[in-house]
Structure formats: structure tokens, C-alpha cells
Amino acid sequence: MESVEARESLEMVERIVAASSRRLCLAGEFFLVWGVVSCGMDVVSQLIDFGVWPASAVWLWAALIGFGIAFTVVRMRSLALRAERVSLLLREFLSVLWVTVGIAVICDVFGWRLFPGWGSAAIWNVVAAIVLFYVGTHSNWRATLAGVIAIGSFIVANYVTNGTGFVLGAGMLFSYGAFGLAEMLSPE
């Protein structure tokens, strides 16, 4: 076997191993941005609820969501240009993510009577916990810890009568956002 053939064979083996890896490598910046966006939305809602900001401040939601979507689209495009192939595990993760987010959107949009007020915001803490626990099942202790924080904030928010939005927002910031930051800073 010549060196060119050997190098091509090694590259093929590396691609196969990368595609079948059981380690779930994620872009932490997505978690960080959406943790901050979610926290911001909860804080805006709480400040409106307290009467500190006028009801018209709800337009800040659109700005936050617009920023999150714009960041996601731009970042996904840049990652797609560099990624030759997506691992089976990453495809499974994306499926779990889309299913949970899709169900949450349906609950928020069509279940407004069933999930009034803070219930609608709390759905997203549950979604965050599901996604983080899924990542945690693939040997990521940071995700498991973040999942505990997300579900813990949901539980605590249930008992807080004044400041529920702050608790839910902190839960998103210190679970989803903190996990994203930890992934970005992790040498693994």
C-alpha cells in the first residue's frame, strides 16, 4: 500500500469513528444564547407583571427571539460549511431537540388555557431539563447538573408567589446558559 492510499484509508477510518462516536459534542454557544434569551424573556415578563415596565415592553420578547433565531441561523450556516458529516448521535440529539421544542411551541400556542401565566414560561424550563438530561445520558456530567438546576428552578418557581419569572429566568440562565458556557470553556 502506498502512502497516499494509506493516508486515504486512515482518513476514511477517522470519518467512520467520528460518525459513530458515543460522545455528544455540541456547540455550547447555542445553549448560552438561548439560555440568555429565555432568561431575558422571563425577566421582561416579571418586570411587566410587577408594573415596573409597561405592557408594551412585551416587544422586547420579539427582539430577544429575533436575536436568538438570527444567531442560530448564522451560526448553523457557518457550522454547516465546515461539517462534512453529522454523527448519528448528533442527529438523534437534534431529533430530541426538535421534538421537545415543537411540543413546547404547540403547548404554548394552543394550550394557553391549560398553561396560563407562568405555566407557559415554565414549559421551557421543562424542555431545557429534557434536553440537558438527554445530553447527560451520553456521559456529560455538566449537562446532568444543568438539568437538575433546570428542573429545580421549575419546582422552586411553583412555590414562589412573588417573583416566579425571576426564578424561572435564573433557572434558564444557570442551567441552559451555564451549560453552554461550560461546554465552550471545556478542553474536552
Secondary structure by P-SEA (a helix, b strand, c coil): ccaaaaaaaaaaaaaaaaaacccccccaaaaaaaaaaaaaaaaaaaaaaaccccccccaaaaaaaaaaaaaaaaaaaaaaaacccccaaaaaaaaaaaaaaaaaaaaaaccccccccccccaaaaaaaaaaaaaaaaaccaaaaaaaaaaaaaaaaaaaccccaaaaaaaaaaaaaaaaaaaaaaccc
